[in-house]
Amino acid sequence: MRKDIKYKEIITRLTLENFDILKKEYNLNHNAMLGLLNYGLHNKAISEDKKWVLNKLKYKYQFSLVLKDSKYGIISDTHIGNIKDSPHYIKKSTNLLVQIGINKVFHTGDILDSYDERCELTHDELIKLHYKQIERFHDIWPTNITTYAILGNHDTKFKRLGIDLYKELSRDRFIILGTGGAYLKCSNYKIFLEHNVPTSALVPPHYNYDLILKGHSHFFKYKENRNIFRVASCSNIQPNSYSLGYYAPGFATLSTTNGLVIDGYNFTKDETVHTLTLKIKD
C-alpha cells in the first residue's frame, strides 16, 4: 500500500462520498488515509479538480478523534515487557489521574517493548516472547480509564513478526488511533500525538496545531517555537531514573478549562513531584 501506484489508484477513485468505503476496501487506518490526502495535494500530477475534492476531505476528516472533556492524562513509553518496565508507575499514574477526576488518557507510543530480531532466537521463540508481552499488558493495564494510544517504533516491531497489535491490544477502553501519530480535537484545540515511526504514512502537522504531544524521548521538554511537548517515560528506562527534574519517570495532565495547560509530574523513589506547569495557549 505504500507504492505510488496504489495511492494514485485510490486518489483517482476518491469522491466526497466514498472516503470511509475506500478506507475499508483497502484496509487503511484513518491516519494512512490522511497521509494519502496529503500525498495527493502535493503531487503535481493530480488535477486541480481532484485537489479540490481532496482538500474538502482533508478538512472533513482531519481528526481521528473529537473529545469535549476538559482534562486528560498523558502517558508515554511504558515499554511493557522490558526488564525495566514499571507496573508500579503505570498504576500510580492512573490512580492519581482518577483521583483528580480524569478518566481519559493519551498514550504517545512504545506501549510494549518488543525484542531485538537480531538476537539468537528462532522465529517461533520470538513470536512466543512477543505474545508474553501482550499477556503482560493485559494483566497490568488499568481498566478504570479510557486510553487513546498510538503505536511507537518498538510497537511496530510486532508487525514484522505478523502480530497485529490493533487486534491484540484493542478493547473497550483501550483504543489505538494510529501508528506513529494521530490527529485530535480537544474542546476547541487541535492536538497531534506523535512518536518517531519513520515508515508511517502521516500528514505532517501543518494544520496550525495548538500542541504536539511527542513520545520517544523519555523526558519532559517543551519547544515553544514548534508547540512540541516531549513526554517523560512512565517506566524505569531513563537516564538517571531517580533524579529530580525532567529526567525522572513521569506523566502529565492536559487541561482545556482556562486555556491549554500542561502539568508535569515526576516520580522520585516513592514520591510524586509536580515539576512543571506550561500554559500553551490562552
DAJO-V727848 format. One record per helix or strand of 2 or more residues. SS is the DSSP state (A for helix, B for strand). FROM is the first residue (numbers start at 0). TO is the last residue. If there is no record, write none. Layout:
{{SS/FROM/TO} {SS/FROM/TO}}
This chain:
{{A/3/12} {A/18/24} {A/29/40} {A/47/60} {B/64/66} {B/70/74} {A/86/98} {B/103/106} {A/122/139} {B/145/150} {A/156/159} {A/164/168} {B/173/178} {B/180/185} {B/188/193} {B/210/217} {B/220/222} {B/227/231} {B/249/254} {B/259/267} {B/270/280}}
